[in-house]
Amino acid sequence: MAKIFVNVCNGILVAWVAGLIWFVSMIPSVPANDTINTDAIVVLTGGSLRLERGFQMLIEGRAKKMFISGVENNVTLSSILRNEEYKSFAGKISPDSVTLGHKARSTIGNAEETAEWIEAEHITSVRLITGNYHMPRSIHEISLASPQVKIIPEPVFPIHFEHNDWWKFTDSIKLVLSEYNKYIATNIKTYLEHFIDDHTLGSV
């Protein structure tokens, strides 16, 4: 029995490591270089460089609308543009072109409130802006919530993730491992939901 348990544990470990290698291969290593325009830009808050990239792409006309998900309560577009790092965009952004989402406090929450906005605005394609390490899980969650929408990734590269050096730093390694484990959890949750739904329908 002990040998079987060890073999099962080893099998799980091998599968976990193989999955991690696959997951890391999905993390964008270079900036996007396409010229495709989309119906909207979606920015997920929670990291540096994201809003800057979103505002710049909106000014460039890459989309007519932008949704910022996960904004703190009582924060407005005006208050954002008063911050030092965003002052250069003040006066260049039409208030009507930007919508703030205040409900999300997690990636799943980002996906849910983004999906609500996408449906309300009849959006068919989005350019998704988030950290490169966060991109695989973000695309996965939003695809689950809005399977009909085309998503074009627009990664930004925080410090330690530039030049693919993340594996040299303990904090960035922990971040990637956290993202991977959450990705696994999301897939297990999705599988169980489908499994339960299928068996519930089968028993009717």
MARSE-637225 format. One line per field, with one value per residue (C-alpha): residue in three letters; chain; x, y, z. Coordinates in Angstrom, 2 decimals, m for minus. Layout:
aa = Ala; ...
ch = A; ...
px = X; ...
py = Y; ...
pz = Z; ...
***
This chain:
aa = Met; Ala; Lys; Ile; Phe; Val; Asn; Val; Cys; Asn; Gly; Ile; Leu; Val; Ala; Trp; Val; Ala; Gly; Leu; Ile; Trp; Phe; Val; Ser; Met; Ile; Pro; Ser; Val; Pro; Ala; Asn; Asp; Thr; Ile; Asn; Thr; Asp; Ala; Ile; Val; Val; Leu; Thr; Gly; Gly; Ser; Leu; Arg; Leu; Glu; Arg; Gly; Phe; Gln; Met; Leu; Ile; Glu; Gly; Arg; Ala; Lys; Lys; Met; Phe; Ile; Ser; Gly; Val; Glu; Asn; Asn; Val; Thr; Leu; Ser; Ser; Ile; Leu; Arg; Asn; Glu; Glu; Tyr; Lys; Ser; Phe; Ala; Gly; Lys; Ile; Ser; Pro; Asp; Ser; Val; Thr; Leu; Gly; His; Lys; Ala; Arg; Ser; Thr; Ile; Gly; Asn; Ala; Glu; Glu; Thr; Ala; Glu; Trp; Ile; Glu; Ala; Glu; His; Ile; Thr; Ser; Val; Arg; Leu; Ile; Thr; Gly; Asn; Tyr; His; Met; Pro; Arg; Ser; Ile; His; Glu; Ile; Ser; Leu; Ala; Ser; Pro; Gln; Val; Lys; Ile; Ile; Pro; Glu; Pro; Val; Phe; Pro; Ile; His; Phe; Glu; His; Asn; Asp; Trp; Trp; Lys; Phe; Thr; Asp; Ser; Ile; Lys; Leu; Val; Leu; Ser; Glu; Tyr; Asn; Lys; Tyr; Ile; Ala; Thr; Asn; Ile; Lys; Thr; Tyr; Leu; Glu; His; Phe; Ile; Asp; Asp; His; Thr; Leu; Gly; Ser; Val
ch = A; A; A; A; A; A; A; A; A; A; A; A; A; A; A; A; A; A; A; A; A; A; A; A; A; A; A; A; A; A; A; A; A; A; A; A; A; A; A; A; A; A; A; A; A; A; A; A; A; A; A; A; A; A; A; A; A; A; A; A; A; A; A; A; A; A; A; A; A; A; A; A; A; A; A; A; A; A; A; A; A; A; A; A; A; A; A; A; A; A; A; A; A; A; A; A; A; A; A; A; A; A; A; A; A; A; A; A; A; A; A; A; A; A; A; A; A; A; A; A; A; A; A; A; A; A; A; A; A; A; A; A; A; A; A; A; A; A; A; A; A; A; A; A; A; A; A; A; A; A; A; A; A; A; A; A; A; A; A; A; A; A; A; A; A; A; A; A; A; A; A; A; A; A; A; A; A; A; A; A; A; A; A; A; A; A; A; A; A; A; A; A; A; A; A; A; A; A; A; A; A; A; A; A
px = 0.00; 2.84; 4.50; 1.27; 0.93; 4.52; 3.95; 0.77; 2.55; 5.43; 2.98; 1.20; 4.56; 5.67; 2.34; 2.58; 6.11; 5.18; 2.18; 4.35; 6.70; 3.72; 2.26; 5.53; 5.66; 2.34; 3.67; 4.42; 8.14; 8.01; 5.63; 2.77; 3.70; 0.47; m1.54; m5.00; m7.72; m10.40; m13.82; m12.40; m9.37; m9.63; m7.15; m6.90; m5.64; m3.15; 0.23; 2.48; 2.51; m0.98; m2.96; m0.22; m0.36; m4.16; m4.36; m1.68; m3.45; m6.77; m5.16; m3.65; m7.13; m6.54; m10.05; m12.87; m13.65; m11.71; m12.82; m10.69; m11.52; m10.84; m10.76; m10.98; m14.23; m14.56; m11.80; m12.81; m11.17; m10.45; m8.71; m6.65; m5.51; m4.45; m1.83; 1.70; 2.28; m0.88; m0.87; 0.47; m2.79; m5.05; m6.99; m6.34; m8.81; m12.53; m14.46; m17.12; m14.57; m13.56; m15.64; m14.43; m15.36; m15.41; m16.58; m13.66; m11.15; m9.70; m9.03; m12.33; m14.01; m12.23; m13.63; m17.16; m17.42; m15.66; m18.15; m21.05; m19.60; m18.84; m22.43; m23.88; m21.67; m22.05; m18.30; m16.93; m13.18; m10.91; m7.24; m6.38; m3.74; m2.19; 1.20; 2.78; 2.86; m0.87; m1.88; m2.49; m4.90; m6.59; m7.28; m8.56; m10.95; m12.31; m12.71; m14.80; m16.97; m17.20; m16.51; m17.81; m15.25; m11.93; m9.09; m5.81; m3.13; m1.21; 1.26; 3.29; 6.54; 7.03; 10.50; 12.06; 9.91; 11.79; 14.18; 12.75; 14.76; 11.90; 13.39; 16.38; 14.25; 12.47; 9.46; 8.80; 9.22; 6.62; 4.34; 4.57; 3.98; 0.97; m0.45; 0.11; m1.57; m4.55; m4.74; m4.88; m7.58; m9.68; m9.44; m10.36; m13.33; m14.48; m14.12; m16.10; m18.87; m19.17; m18.99; m21.78; m23.91; m23.50; m24.47; m27.35; m28.75; m28.15; m30.20; m33.20
py = 0.00; 2.37; 1.69; 2.47; 5.72; 6.71; 5.88; 7.95; 10.89; 10.61; 10.51; 13.62; 15.39; 14.50; 15.70; 18.93; 19.66; 18.85; 21.14; 23.90; 23.69; 23.94; 26.84; 28.78; 28.32; 30.21; 33.27; 35.91; 36.59; 39.53; 42.51; 42.24; 43.63; 43.25; 46.16; 44.66; 46.99; 45.66; 46.77; 47.49; 47.48; 45.69; 46.53; 44.40; 46.45; 45.13; 45.78; 48.45; 49.64; 48.35; 51.59; 53.45; 50.93; 51.04; 54.82; 54.98; 52.43; 54.24; 57.52; 55.75; 54.66; 50.93; 50.73; 53.17; 51.96; 50.85; 48.94; 49.00; 46.10; 45.92; 49.63; 50.58; 52.09; 55.88; 56.03; 57.91; 58.44; 62.04; 60.96; 58.40; 61.00; 63.32; 60.78; 61.74; 58.69; 59.33; 63.14; 63.07; 61.45; 64.07; 65.99; 63.31; 60.73; 61.17; 60.33; 58.66; 56.16; 54.70; 52.59; 51.62; 48.34; 48.50; 45.01; 42.73; 41.76; 38.70; 37.37; 35.50; 38.75; 40.51; 37.95; 38.23; 42.01; 42.20; 39.70; 41.83; 44.92; 43.02; 41.82; 45.24; 46.94; 44.20; 43.73; 41.00; 41.52; 42.88; 43.63; 42.38; 44.24; 42.67; 41.46; 38.77; 36.31; 36.93; 36.60; 32.81; 32.67; 35.95; 34.75; 31.45; 33.05; 35.65; 33.00; 30.94; 33.95; 35.29; 32.37; 34.30; 37.11; 37.21; 38.07; 39.55; 39.58; 42.78; 41.87; 44.33; 43.34; 44.36; 44.45; 40.96; 39.77; 41.79; 39.83; 36.57; 36.91; 36.08; 32.71; 34.50; 36.16; 34.47; 36.81; 36.32; 32.55; 32.54; 34.66; 32.26; 29.24; 30.98; 31.73; 28.14; 26.63; 28.98; 27.99; 24.33; 25.09; 26.89; 23.95; 21.45; 23.61; 23.87; 20.12; 19.30; 21.71; 20.14; 16.65; 17.42; 19.11; 16.17; 13.62; 15.74; 15.98; 12.28; 11.40; 13.49
pz = 0.00; 0.88; m2.49; m4.32; m2.39; m3.26; m6.93; m7.00; m5.36; m7.83; m10.72; m9.45; m9.03; m12.56; m13.96; m11.94; m13.18; m16.79; m16.48; m15.04; m18.01; m20.35; m18.38; m18.45; m22.22; m22.44; m20.61; m23.28; m23.53; m25.94; m26.35; m28.83; m32.26; m34.19; m35.61; m35.15; m33.90; m31.57; m30.37; m26.92; m24.66; m21.31; m18.56; m15.44; m12.51; m10.00; m11.57; m13.00; m16.63; m17.41; m17.35; m19.20; m22.02; m22.11; m22.24; m24.94; m27.13; m26.66; m27.76; m30.78; m31.85; m31.42; m29.96; m29.29; m25.77; m22.73; m19.66; m16.51; m14.22; m10.49; m9.68; m6.02; m4.77; m5.04; m7.69; m10.85; m14.22; m13.23; m10.03; m11.95; m14.46; m11.64; m10.54; m11.56; m13.74; m15.78; m16.00; m19.56; m20.67; m19.08; m21.71; m24.31; m23.00; m23.59; m20.39; m22.53; m23.87; m20.50; m18.11; m14.65; m13.02; m9.22; m8.25; m9.06; m6.39; m8.10; m11.58; m11.53; m10.52; m13.38; m15.80; m14.42; m14.48; m17.85; m19.24; m17.98; m19.68; m22.89; m23.10; m22.33; m24.93; m27.57; m27.80; m30.09; m29.70; m26.97; m26.49; m23.02; m21.03; m17.95; m16.73; m18.88; m15.96; m15.42; m19.07; m19.37; m16.43; m17.40; m20.93; m19.58; m17.09; m19.54; m22.24; m19.85; m18.97; m22.56; m24.91; m27.92; m27.65; m29.49; m27.11; m28.28; m25.56; m24.90; m22.12; m20.11; m18.47; m14.83; m13.31; m12.98; m15.88; m18.46; m20.66; m19.26; m16.07; m13.71; m12.72; m11.15; m8.46; m5.56; m5.61; m9.32; m9.03; m6.24; m8.44; m11.38; m9.14; m7.60; m11.04; m12.13; m9.08; m9.49; m13.15; m12.13; m9.56; m12.18; m14.56; m11.85; m10.85; m14.48; m15.01; m11.86; m12.83; m16.28; m14.77; m12.31; m15.00; m17.38; m14.74; m13.51; m17.04; m17.55; m14.52; m15.55
***
